[in-house]
Amino acid sequence: MHGGPVLTSTEEGPDAEVGSGPRGEAVLTGATRAVVVAGAVLSAGLLVVLGVVLGLHWGSGGPGGGAAPAAGSVDAGFALDMQAHHRQAVQMSTLVRDRVDDEDVRTLALDIALTQQQQAGQMYGWRELWGLGQGRTEPVMAWMSGLEGHAAGGHEDGHGGGHVGAVPADGLGAVGDMPGMASAAQMDALAAADGEEAARIFLQLMVPHHVAGVEMARAAAQEASEPEVRALADAMATGQEAELTVLWDMLAERGGPVPGV
């Protein structure tokens, strides 16, 4: 039931693939899934195009004529780092859908993949609108450094990069070191698993991923300057907090975390 090889690219952009196994199913037929996935990818692409068009129309400013967020702002940093965070969630969701028959897990994974793919497209479009592109000029998570209630040393998640708000000691850092991110070994474990074991690994990896994502989103909802960024960040935090309860319950129902992952 395995799909293709694990994708490990960290290229900035909204077009991480969303897919599923080739078989039909009770919730969505194979043809319907293809239409839904294609629609989500098209929506993300349209958001990017819209951002570019608006950027050409307004130049470096926003629709209100004000200055666009700078590269070192909360808005810009959140839009870039959360894109990377979302891409891994989409990748994990795609992997598990190719490896399990559990319809509840497959449905949850599809919802996460489509939602976060669309949100990544929005954030990509914003950065194009602001004239920043997708290149990294600021350290990973630097936008959270010094934010009250979200500073380095506040939250240890046990996965990925440790503290939310921690800035790399040198250079720009790696997106794989962001809080909540699954390690390469953990992604390999998910890719190698099947059935209930794959479902359990997916759920246990998605919990810290969501915990860190909620904290990042809450920080942006409070500190970003653009109303659209604050609104999306608040919606992300609310949605992922609700999903955390579902993730914990589903993991417990399936025997809890897989040891050693």
N, C-alpha and C positions, 0 to 999 in steps of 0.2 A: 504494500500500500504506500510505499515511499514515493515521493515526488522526485524532483531534480535535486542537484547538489545545493548545499546551503550557500546563500548569498551573504557575503560579508563586507560588501562595499560600504564605505562611509561617505561616498560622494554626496555633496549637498544638492538637494533637489526634491521635488514632491512626488517623483514617479517610481516609488518602490512598488513592485508588482503585487497585485492581489489576485489569488487564484484558488482553485479547489480541485479535488479529485475528479476524474472523468465520469464517475457514475452518477445516476439520478438519485434523488432522495425524497423523503416525504415532505420536508419543509420547503425546499426549492428544487425544481428540476434542474438538470444540467443546463438546459437552454436558458431557463430563467436566471440561474446564477450568472451565466455569461453576460446576460443583458444588464443585471444589477451591477456587476463588477465593472463592466465597460462604462456604465453610466457614472459610477463613482470616479473612475479615472478621468472621464471626460469632464466631469465637474471640476476636478482639481486643475485640469489643464485650462479650462475656461477662466478660472480664477487667476491663473498665472497670466494669461493673455490680457485679462481685464486690468491687472496690476500694471503691466507694461504699457498698455494704451493710456491709462490714467497718468502714469509717470511721464509719458511723452507730452501729455496735454498740460499737466501742472508743473513740469520740471522737477526740481528737487523739493518742492513744497507739497503741502496737502491740499485737499479740496477747499479748506477754509482760508488758504493763502498763507498759513503759518509755515514755519520751518519744519521740515521733515525730521523725524528722530535721527540722531547721530549714531554712528557705528557703536559707540560705547554706551548707548542708552539702555535702559531696562527693556524698552519695546523691541529694539533691534536684537539684543542679546537673547531675549526670550524667543523671538521668532526664529532665530537660527538654531539655538540649542534644543528647543522643543520639537523642531522638525526632525532632528537626529533621534531624539527620544521616541518620537512617533514612528519613525521608520523601523526601529527594532521591534516595536509592538506589532506593526503590520507583518514583519517577517516572521515573528513567532506565531502569529495567528495563522498565517499561510501554511507554515510548517505543520502545525497541529491538525489542521483540517485535512491534510493529505495523509494523516497517520492514525486517525481514530474513526470509529463508527458511532461514537457517543453523540447523539443529535443535540443534546443540551450544550456540550462543549463546542461542537461545530457551529451552532447558532451563535453562541457568545463570541467565538473567535471571529466569525464573519462580521458581527456588529462592531467589534473593536477595530477590525481592519478597515471597514468602510468609513467609520466615523473618523478614525485618526488619519486615514489617507486624505479625506476631504479637508480636515483641519490643517494638515501639512501643506496642502495646496493654497489655502488661505494665507498662511504665514509666508510661504514662498512669494506669493503675489504682493504682499505688503512690502517685503524687502526690495522687490523690483520697483514698486511705486515710490519708495523712499530713495531710490537711486543707489542702493547699497549692494545690489547683486547678492550672490550666495557665498562669496569668498569670505574666509575668516580673517579678521584683522585684530580681534580681541580674544583673550584667553577664554577657553571653555568655562562657563559658569561665572565669569567675572562680573556679569551684570547683577548677580545676587550678593556679591561681596559687600559687606557693610550694611545690608538692608536690615533694619530692626526686626528682630524675631526670626530672621532667616540667615543669619551670618554663619560663617564657617565655625564648626564645632558644635552646632546645634543639634543636628540629626545624623545619627549613624545608622545606615540601612542594612549593613551586612553584605551588600552586593555592590559590584561596580566600584564607584569612586568614593564611597564613604560619606563625607559630610556634604550636605547641600550647601552651596555657597563657597566651597573650597576652591581656590584659584591655583592652577599649576605653579610649581615652584619656578619653573623656567619654560620658556617657549609658550606656545598656544595651547598645549595639552592635547588630549585625544578624546573624541566624543565617547569612546568606549569606557572612559574613566568617569563619566558622569554618574551621579547617584542613581541607583536603581537599575542600571544597565546590566543585563546578563553578560557574563564573561564568554569568551570564545569556547571554553570547555563546556560551559552550561548549554550554549547553543548547539554544540556538537552532541551533547547528551540528548537533547530534544530531537535532533535530526536522526539519531540512531535508534530512538525508541519507537514502539508501536503500541496501539491499543490503550489500555488503562494507564500503563506507565507513561506514555506520551502525554495523556491528558493530565496526569498528576504533575509532571514536570512543567508543563505549560502553565498550569494554575499556580504552582508555587513560585515560578519565575515572574509571573505577571503581578503577583501581590506586591513585592518590593518595587517593581517597575511603576505601579500605580501610586504607591505611597510617595515615592520621590516626585512623580509627575504632579500629584496634588499639591505638594509643597511648592514646587516651581510655579504652578499655575496660580496658587494663592498669592505668592509674592508679586507676580505680574499683575494680578487683579487689583492689588493694593497700590502698586508703585508705578505702573506704566503711565505714560502721559496721554496716549491716544485712547479715546473712548472705545473704539472698536477692539483694540487689544485687550483692554480691561474686561469688556463684555465677553469676548471669546475665552479668555483665561478663566473667568468666573464660571462659565458654562463647563469648561473642561474639568475644573476642580469639583464641581457639583456632580457631574456625570461619573467621574472616576471614583469619587467617594462612595457613590451608590453601588458601583460595580465591585468595589472592594468587599462589601458584605456578601455579594453573590460569589465572588472568587473564594473567599474563606469557606462558605457553606458548601460549595461544590467540591472543594479540595477535601474537606472533612468527610463528605459522603463517599469519596472514592479512596479512602484509606490514608489521607494525609500526605505530607511531603515524602518524596523518594529520598532515602538516605544517600548521602555522598554527592548530591547534586548542588 
